[in-house]
Amino acid sequence: QGLKPLVPTESPALIFGTSKPPSDLPAAESFLGKNKVPDLQKVFQRSDGLPVHLKRGVPDKMLYRTTMALTIGGTIYCLVALYIASQPKNK
């Protein structure tokens, strides 16, 4: 009798697969656009002493500063609200 393999040795036939792409589709280049990864790698791997989140210039700086301002403002607001809430109420 012997042992039978658990995994079939032949790969099953594809049901919906085709060997060539349909000819009515446009070329991949036309709708995918240019590959920007090599250009972005050059920008982010440049050794200029800036952290990664500030490498792309003014938009990154504005986003960073806005985030910091909202964080600091929210912290101050919460501390003031906690201080006001902790004060005894006079009747």
N, C-alpha and C positions, 0 to 999 in steps of 0.2 A: 504494500500500500504506500508507504513512504509519506513524507510531509509535503503538503501543498503550499505554495507561496501565498501569503496573505495579500500581496500587492500584485495586480496583473502585470505581466512582463511587457505587454504591448500597450501603447497609449491608445485610448479610444478615439474613434473618428470624430472630427468636429461636425456638429450638426449644422450650424449656421456659418461656418467659416468659409472664406474664399481665398484663393491663392493670389489674387491680384486686386488692387484697390479699384473701385469704380472709376470709370473714365470721365464721368460728368462732374466730379468734384474739382474745385480749383486747387492749384498747387499749395502746399502748406506755407510756403513763403509769403504768399499774398495776404493771408489773413492773420498770420502769427506776428508779423513785423520783425524788426531787427532784434537780435539777442543783445540785451543791455548788460548782462551779467559781467562780461570781461571789463567793461568800462566802470561799473560800480565796484568791482574788485580792486581796480587801480585806485579809486577814490578812497575806499575804506582801508586799504593796506598801506597807504602813504604814511611815512613816519614824520609827522609834523607836531607831535605832542598833544594833539586834540583828542578828547575821548570820542568814541564811536558815535555817540548820540549827537555830536556837534559837527561832524565832518562835512556836512553838505551845505554849510554856510548860514546865511541869514534866516531862511525858513526854520532851520533846526534851532537856531538861537532864540527866535521868537517863540517857538513852541515850548522850549525849555523854560524860558523866563515866564511865560504865561502859566505853565504848570506850577512853577515854584511860587508865583504870586498867589495863585488859587490855593495852594497847599498852606502857605503861611497865613493868608487871610482866613481860611477855614479854621485853622488851629486857633487863631486869635478870637474868632467869633465863638468857637466852642468854649474857650476858657472864660470869656466874658459872660456867656450864657450860664455856664456852671456857677460863676461867682454870683450873678444876680439871683439864680435859683436857690443858692445856699443862704441868702440873707433872710433873717427873720422878717415876717410880715407884721407891720404895725396896724392894729385895728382901732 
